[in-house]
Amino acid sequence: MTSVLFVVSEHGYWGEECIEPLETLSEAGLEITVATPTGSPPAIDERSVDPETVGEETAAHVQDVHESDERLNDPIPVAEARADAYDALVLPGGHGTEWDVTQDSHVRTLLREMVEGDDGTALVVCHAVGALAFTRDSHDAFLVTGREVTGFPNEWEEDIVDENDLLPDGRKLPYWVEDEVKTAGGEWDAALESDTSVTVDGDLITARGPGSSRVAAETLLEELDV
């Protein structure tokens, strides 16, 4: 059976970016394991279950899955995960990833081994794309250098943070994803003129944001030939 590891933030994942791929891949018969940096259940970004932000139907469904899915409620510590045990790695986004997932050395190791290896595929969504700016390949170069990627764009971030880079909940944004990925040598194109944005470069799939979550999951299924 094709197996997939989701690494989800304990500081606030964006609901749709996790739940949509989780359900799409599960419905396709893939075996899903969820990990978090410490092994504690992930936290959800409250704005991603706010009916005024995402709509009543999405908010209710995402909240229900967040609370009831056994995989989300009983994750493994990411340090216990080994890349060769999975066919794919999924990193859902959300601002919270900037405090844990993208800064975790074990996540970076998994990401490098999945993308550089012969058998793995990685799907990285939205703010989690920032992990590519901190991950080195086996030659000590940035993994993202020269790769075509999409992710959460500066233009969208400007509508969320204030002039001091403070989020609505008062936390200061550690970095802007687009800036960091470009600095690390990524070939960035968020395709702002399109409704969705998913980019495939070798064994690396990146997705722009919530609205691209389903297309991203379907693209992963295609790449896995499931």
N, C-alpha and C positions, 0 to 999 in steps of 0.2 A: 504493500500500500504506500502511495506517495505521502510523505510526511512533511509538515511545515511547522517551523518555530516562529511564533509571534513574540516579540519583545516589546512590552507595553509599559508606558511611564507610570510611575508612582506619584508624579507631581502634576499630572493632568493630561490625559490623552484626549484627542478630539473624537467624540463618540462615533460618528459615521465612518471615520477613517480606519477605525478598528473593526466595528461591527459589520460593516458592509463586506469587506474581504473575508472576515471570519465566517459569515453565513454563506457567502458565495462559494468559498473553497470547501466548506463542510458539506454543502448540498451536492458538490461534485464528487464527494466521497473521499476527500483527503483527510488524513489524520492530523489533528491540530494539537500542538502543545503550546501553552502560554508560559512565558517567563517574564519576570520583572528583575530589576537590578538587585533587590534584596530578597526576593521571594515572598514579599508581602503583596496582598491584592492591589491591583492598579487603582489609581484615582482617576475620575473622569472630570474633564473641564466642564465646569457648571454652565458655561455659555453654550456648550454643545448639546445640552439637554434643556435649554431655555426655549419654550415654545415661541417666544417673540423673535428669537434669533434663527431657529432652524425649522419652525413650524410645529404644530401640535402633534401630528402623526409621527414625524421623525423623532421628536423629543420623547414621546411616550415609548416608542419601540426601543430606542437606544437605551433609555433608562431601565426598561424591563430586562433587556439582555445583559446589561451591565450588572444588574443585581442577581440574576438567576442563572447565568451561564457558569457551570461548575469549573470550566477551564480558566475563566477569568477570576473566579473566587479562590482557586487553589493553584496558583502558579508555582513554578520552580524558580530557584535563584538562577540568574543567567550564568553565573560562574560554573554551574553544573552542566550546562549545555555544551555539546560538542558538534561542530559543523558537520562531521561525517555521519552523524546520526539522522540528518535531515536533508531533504531534497531542496528546500527553499527556506529563506529567512524573510520575514515580513516585519518592518518597523513602521507602525502607524505613527501619525504625526500628532500635533498639538504643541502649544507653547511649552508645556511641562517637560517635553523631551529635552529641552535645552539645559535643564538642570540635572538630568540623570542619564537617559539613554544615550544621547550623543556624546556624553563625556565618559562613558563607561569603557574601560579597557577591554573587558570581556566581549562587549558588543562589537568593538572595533576589530577584535580578532576574528569573531564570527563573520563579520562583514567582509573582511579581507579574504578569508578562506573560501567563503561562498563565491565571491566574484572572481577570484584568481583560480579557483579549483576547476576541475574538469566536469564536475557533476552538479554543482550547486547553482542556485539562482537567488538573487536578492531583490525584493520589492521594498522601496523606501519612499515614504509618503510625506509630503508637506514639510513641516518643520523638522522632521526626522532626517530629511535630506542634509541637514547641517552636519550629521555624523560623517559625511563624506569629506568634509573640510578638515577633519581631525584624524582620519584614518590613513595610515601609511601602508603601502604595498610591501612586498617582500624585498624590494630594492630600496626601501626607505624613501620613496617618492610618495606624494599624495595619491591615493587611490583614484581620485576623481580627475587628476590631471589629464587633459585631452579627451575626456569622456563627455558625451552629450547628455545633459541632464535638465530636468525641470524641477520645480519646487515652489515653496511659498515665496512670492515675489515681494520686493520692496514696496511696490505700489500698493499692495494690499496691507502690508504692515503699517504703512503711514496712516491708514484709516483706523488703526487699532490703538497704537501707542501714542502718548502725548509727546510734547517737545523734549521731555527728559527721558524718553524711551520707557516710560512707566505704563504697564498694562492696566486695564480697568480694575484689577484686583489689588493694585498697588505694587506689585513686583516689578523690578527693573529688568527689562529684556537684556540677557547677557550678550547677545549678538544678533545680527540680521543674517538670515540664512543665505540670501542671494549674495551679499557682500563676501561672506566667508568662503562660499563655494567658488566664486569667481577668483578670489585671491589665491585659492588652492589650485587654480588652473582648470576648473571645470568649464565646459562650453555650455553656458547657460542660455536657455530659451524657455520661458514660462508660457509662451503662446497665448498671451493675454487676449488676443482677438478670437480665440476659440473657446467653446463652452467647456471642453475638457482638455487636459494636457497630460499625456503619458508618453514617456520616452524610453526606448530600449537601446542600450548600448552594450553588446555582448551579454554577459550574465547579470547585468545591472538594469533594473527597471525603476524609474522614478516617476512620481505622480505629483501634480501641483497642489491639490487640496481636496476638500470634502467632495466636491462635485465630480471629481475624477476617480473616486474610490471604486466604483463598480467596474469602470473600464480598466482600471489598474488590476483588479482581481481577475477579470476575464483575460487580460493580457498575460498575467502570470500563468493561468491555466494553459494558454496557447503555448507559452514558452516551455512549460513542463510536458506538453503534448499529452494532456489528460483529457 
